[in-house]
Amino acid sequence: MEIPGIGTMLLVFVLTFLVTMWAKRKRQQSKFPPGPTPLPLIGNMLQINFRNIVEEFVQFGSKYGPVSMAYLGPKKMLILNGYDVLREAYMEKGEVFSDRPSLAIPEMVFKGHGVIFTNGERWKQMRRFTISTLRNFGMGKRSLEERVQEEARCLGEEFQKRSGTFFDPTFLLSLAVSNVVCSIVFEERYDYEDKDFLDLLALMNETFQMVTAPWAQMFDLAPNLLKHLPGPHVRLFKNFDKLRKHAMEKVKAHEETLDENCPRDYIDCFLIKMNQEKGNSTTEFNYENLISNLIQMFLAATETTSTSLRYAIIILLKYPDITKKMQEEIHQVIGNSRCPSIEDRIKMPYTDAVIHEIQRFTDITPLGVPRATNQDTVLRGYHIPKGVTVFPMITSVLKDPRFFKNPKLFDPTHFLDEQGKLKKTEAFIPFSIGKRVCLGEGLARMEIFLFLTYLLQKFNLKCDKDPEDIDVSPIPHSGTYVPKPYQISVTLR
């Protein structure tokens, strides 16, 4: 009897192993949510169009239902479509769905520190401290409002300098929003032509675009291999090193001038807390968490709010009749002699409704920020294991025809009742919901209202294209929605 060769035995062993793995996975999958059938080892990587990941995951909702699952290699991804299931997961089971997943790039950059990508006690302490400090320095109060008003006036001056010419407002809006963050964190604002400030902002913008690009998802599959190969990650890590160096320089300068009886900003408050907890060996108040918080706050607060403002302007240029009605309301309530205040908002239902609709329609974070389960649970009858990455499809909520009659159209009446008053809806969740709701929501809402109303109060805006030719669709192939570049000109009202 002929004895099989080693090669044949090895092949049989490998085939048996793969079949066994496949059978085991099939048994497990019968308990999991539905989704495309994964291949051994690589999962659904060949079946998912990563260049159009948002639309791909929305289609999962249509094909498999509000709760579906996909695999990136061995990693499970839970995709939630629709408000009802998001509320069930993030509100009714909020504690279970309150973690962040372990993502390769944040882990390599921040090494488990900071307020955005951490879990457990570290996250709770950093979030509690950050929210408390922002409130103490005026989040939702007049002191911060005055900082935003000051920056709105500075932004208006920059627009006026360019009166009569066409220009791209992108960088100016980023400068203004970033300066508000600087006033909270550093207790200082920068001149719009300050070279260090311009370099920092350009660095942050490039870093944010790289982190949210589709390749970042692919990098997460094999970081230990890919980090040794050429690719965008090499520049990304260099960018983070520069941001870390800049933040550390600010911290050191604050230490030299710190007055514990009179904290000036977020850094001072954190340093005071560090001094108070010097004897605590398990304290979370250390340099690593402080530096990580500063970088994360800058990236998150600057890019999302400035993108919302950029989108707001191009939409208002697209719909001049809506812009005219807003300006009439602004003139009636505020006039032209004083700066808009947050108290005006309640008296301006049409303007408020337009801003709500801008945030709904632009939908700048359609995938939401990923979360993770911290224990096994059951959702809609399906077994959801601990540690699964969760994608809350915010876009499926903001574009839900059950809540918004014309979800694909820009229509401010989505937020107006029959009497013309602001109509609120539970499905308006651009900042997400639950325990991980955006901690800068209050600041972002204030900035968008004050910046936009000030610009409309002072200027008439014009685009270099006719309104019917303006394209308000986002730049394709991105995990975040960003408007296409455009040019505007302004004239004083």
N, C-alpha and C positions, 0 to 999 in steps of 0.2 A: 504494500500500500504506500502510495507516494505521500510524503509529508509536505504540507504547504510551506512555501518559502516565507521568510521573515517579512518581505514586502506585502505578500498576500495577507498574512496574519495581521499586520499593522493596518492595512486597509479595512479589513473586517472589523477590527477594534474601533477604528475611527468612525466607520459607518454605524456600528452598534451604539457608540457613544452619542452620535448626533441624533439617531432615531430615539434613543432613550431620553435625551434632552428635549427633543421635540414633543414626545408623548407627555413628558412631565409638564412642559409649558402649556400644552393643550388642556391638560386637566386643571391647571391653575387658572387658565384663561376663562374657563367656564364660569368661574366665580367673579371674574373681573368685568368691568364695563366693556361694551362692544367696541370694535375698531378694526382697522385693516389687519389681516393676518401677518404676523411678523415672521421673518426668515430667521433661521438659527444664527446666533452670534451678532448679526448686523441689525436685527429687528426690522423696522420699517424705513430704514435710511434711504433705500432705493425707491420707495413709494411716495415719499413726501417731497413736494416742491419747496425747497427752502428759500428760493428766491421770491416766493409769493406765500410765505408761511401764514399770514393773516387770513387770506382767503381760503387757504387749505384747511385751517382749523375751523373756520366758520362752516365750511362744507361738511366737516365731521358732524356738526350739530344737525345739519339737514339729513345726513345719511344714516348716522348711528344714534341720534338722540342727544338730549342735553348733557348727558354724562358719557364720555367716550375715552378711550385709552389708546395711546400709541407708544412705540418703543424706539428709542435711539440707542442702538446696540442693546445692552442689557438694562438700560435705564427706562423706567416707566414714566410716562407723562400722562397726567389726567387733564382732559380738556373739558371745561365747563362752559356751556353756551346757554344764555338766557338769564333773565333777572331772578326768576324763581329758584333755580338751582344754585345760583351764586349766593342768594340770601340764605338758603338752607345751609350751605357749606360755611359761609363766612360769618353769619350771624347766629344761627341756631347751633352750629357746631364750631363756633368761632375759635375756641381754644385748641381744637384738634388741627384746624387749618391755619394756625397763626405762625408757623415757622417759615424761614427762608430755606430754599434748597441749597445744597453744597454745590456751588458753581466754581469752575476752575479758575477763571480770571479774577473774580473778587477774592477768592481764597488766596491766590498767589500774590495779589496786590496788598490786600488788607490783613491777611493772615488771621482772620477771625475777629477783627476789631471793628469798632464803629457802630452806628445806630441802624444802618439799613440792612446789612447782610448777616447780622448775628441773631442768635436765638437765646431762649432761656433767661437767666437772671441778668446776664450782660445786656441783652437787648432791652429788657424791662427797665433797668437802671438808666441806660443811655437815653432811651426814649422819654422816660419820665423827667429826667434832668433837662433834656433839650426843649421839650414842650414848656416846662416851667420857666426856663430862662428866656425863651422867646416871648412868653406872655409878660414876664417882668420887664422886658425891654420894649414892650408895646405891641405885641402881636394882638391885633384886634382893638388896641387902645390908641389914643390920640398921639402919643409920642412917636410911634412907628408910622402912623398916618402922615405926620409932618415930614418924616424922612422921605416917604414916597412922593409927597407933594413937591418937596424941594427937587427931587430927581426928575419929576415930570416937567418942572419949569426949565431945568437944565437941558432935558431932552428937547423941549420946545425951542430953546435957543439954538440948538444944533440943527433942527429942522429949518428954522428961519434963515440961518446962514446959507442954506442950500436953496432958498426960495428962487424960483424961476428956472431951476435946472432939474433934470431927472437924476435920481439917485436910488440906490438900493438901501432900504432902511434896516436891513438885517443886523449889521454890526452895531448901529446906534442903539437899537432896541436891546441887544445883548449887553451893551455897555451900561445902559440905564438899569436894567434888572440886576446885573452883577453888582452895581454900585449900592443898591439897596441891601444886598446880602453883605457887602463889605461893611456897611454902616452898622449892621447887627453884630458881625463877627469881629471886625477890626476897629470899630468906632471911627471910621474915616471913609471918605469917598475920594475917588480919583478924577483928575481932569481927563476929558475924553481924548486928549492927545498925549497922555502920559505913556511913554514907551513901555515901561514895565507892566502897566495895566493892560495895554494892548497885547503884549506878548502873552501875558497870563490868560487873557480871554481867548486868544487864538489857540492856545494850548488846550484849554478846557473844551472848546468847541470840537477840535479834532479828536480829542480823547473820547468825548461823548459819542460822536459819530462812529468811532471804531468799536466801542463797547456794544452799541446797539445794532451793528451790522450782522447779517446772517452768518458770516464766517465764525463769529463768536460762539454760536451754538455748536458748530462743527468742532471747534477747538476743545470744547468741553468733553468731547467723546474720548479723546486720547491726549490729554495735556502733557503727560510725562514723556510722550514721544515727540509731539509737535513742538514743544518748547525748545527742543534742541535743533529744530529745522528752521530755515528762513521762512518769513511770513510777516503779516501785519502785526502779530503779537510782539515782535522785537521792538518796533517803534512804540507800540502801546505801553510796554513796560518801562521804556525810557521816559515816556511822557509822565507816567505816574511817579517815577523817581524825581523828576523836575517839580511836580506838584508837591510832593512830600518835602522837598528841600525848601520850597517857598513857604509852605505852612510852618515848618520848623523855625525858619528865620523870624516869622511873625511872633511865634510863641516865645522865643528867646528874648525878643525886643520887649514883649509885654512883661516878662519876668523881671526885667531890669527896672521897670517903671511901675510895678504893681502896687496899688494902694488897696488893701483888703477892705478898708472902710468905704471905698468909693469905686466899685467895679464899673468899668467903662463899657464892657461888651461881653460876648460869649466866652472869649478866651480868658478874660479876667475871672469870670464866674467859675470856669472849669479849674483854673489854677488855684483859686481859693478853696474849692472843694478838694483838690489834691492835697493841699496843705492840711486841711482838716482831717483827712483820712490817712495821714502818713503812718500812723501806728497800726493800721489795718492791713494785714498781710494779704487779704483776699479782696482788697478794694478794686473796683473797676475804673477808678479815676486815676489814669496814668497817661503818659505821653502818647502811647500807641493809640488808645481810644480817642484822645483829643485830636491828634493829627488825622486819623481816619474820619472822624466826624466832620472836620473842617473840609476835607476834600469831597466827601460824599454830599454834604450840604451844598457846596458850591456847584457841583455838577448837576445835582437834581434840581435845585432851585433856579439856577440861571437858565438852563437849556429848555426846560418844559414851559416856563412862563414866557420867555422871549419868543419861543416858537408859537405859543398861543397868540401873542400880540402880532407877530408877523402874519399869521393866518387871518387874524381879525381884520387887519388893514386890507389885505387883498380881497377878502369877502365883501367888505364895505365898498370897495372900488367896483366890484362886480355888480352890486345892487345899490345904485345911487339913490333910488327912492327910499330905501330903508335908512341910508345914511342921512338923508335930508330930514326924515322924521325924527331921528335921534338928535340931530342938531337943533331942531325946533324945540324938542323937549328940554335939551340942555339949556338953551337960551331962556326958556320960560321959567325953569326952576333955579338955575344958577346965575344966568346973565353972563356978562363978560368981564366983570370987575373983580371977581375973586376966583380962587382955585376951587375946583370941585372937591367935596369932602365925602367921606363914606356915609355920612348922615343923609346926603342927598339921594342915596340909592333908593330908599323906600318911597321917595316922591317921584321916582322916574321908572315906572313899571315897563314902559316900552324899551328903554335903553337896557334895563336889567334883563328883559326877555331876550333881546338881541344877543347880549353877552352869554346868557345861558345857551342859546341856540348855536352860537359860535363854538362853544366848548363841546356841545353835543355833536355838531356836524363835523368839526375838524377831527375829533376823536384821536388825539395825538398819541395816546398809548393804547392802541387797540388790543394788544395781547395782555394788557395789565402787567404788573410786576409779579414774576413767578413766586409762588408760595410752596410750602411742603407740609405734609401731614407729620405730626409728631407721635402718632400712635395709630394702630389699626382701627378702622372705623367702617361703618356701612353708610352708603349714600345712595338713595333711590333703589335700595335692595341689592346693590353691588358691593362686593368686598373691596375696600380701598386700603392697601397696605401702608404701614408706616414708612416714611421717607420718600413717598412718591412726589414728583414735581408736579405742581398744579398751575395750569395756565387759565386764569379767569378771563374769558373773552369779553372784555369791557365793550368792545365794538358790537357784540351781539345784543347788548342791553341798550346802548345808545342808539342803535338802529332798529329797535324792535317795533314793528308796526302796531303791536297791541298798545303801546304807550305813546307812539308818535305817528300820526296818521300819514305823514309823508316822510318816512325816515331817510330817504335818499336825497330829499330836496332841502334847501336852506329855507326854513319857514319859522320866523319868530313867534307865530301864533301857537306853536307847540307849547309855549310857556305863557300864553295869555288866555284868560277866561272871557266869557261873553261881555263882561263889564270893562274889559281892557286892563284888568289887574293881573299882577303876576300870579301865574298858576304853577304850583310846585308839583313835581312828580317823583315818586320813589325811585324810578328808573334812571334819574339823572345822577350818575355816579362816575364822573370823569376822574375823581380822586380815589376810586375804589370804595370799599365798605369794610366794616369789621375792625378787628384789633390792629390790623396793619394799614389802616387808612392813612393816606399821605399826611405826614405831620406838618407839612407846610401849606395845607389847604387854605387856612385863614389868610396867610400872607399872600398867596397866589391870587386869591379872589380879590383882595384889596388892590393889589398892583394892577391887575387887568382892568378893573373898573376905573381907577384913578388915572392911569396912563391914557387909556382910550378916550375917556370923556374929556380930559384936558386937551388932547390933540384935536378932537373934533370941535371943541370949544374955540380953539385958537386958529385952526386952519381949515381951508377947503383942500381936499386931496384929489389928485388926478393921476391916472395911470398912463403909461406910454402906449396902451392899447385901448380900443373901444371896449365898453363893458361886456358886450356879447362875445368878444374874442378872448376874454380873460379866462384862463384855465385854473380852477381852484382845486383840481385833483392833486393828491400828494405825489411826491417823488416816488416812483415805483421801487419795488424790491427792498423794502426796509421794514424792520420790526416796529419802527415808530413812524408816524405820519408827519411829514415835513413839507411845507409848501414849496412849489417851484420858485426859482428866483424871479423877481419882478422889479420894475423901476417905478418910482412915484415922483411927482412934483407937488409942491405946496404953495399956497398963497394965503396971506393973512385974511381972516374974516373981518 
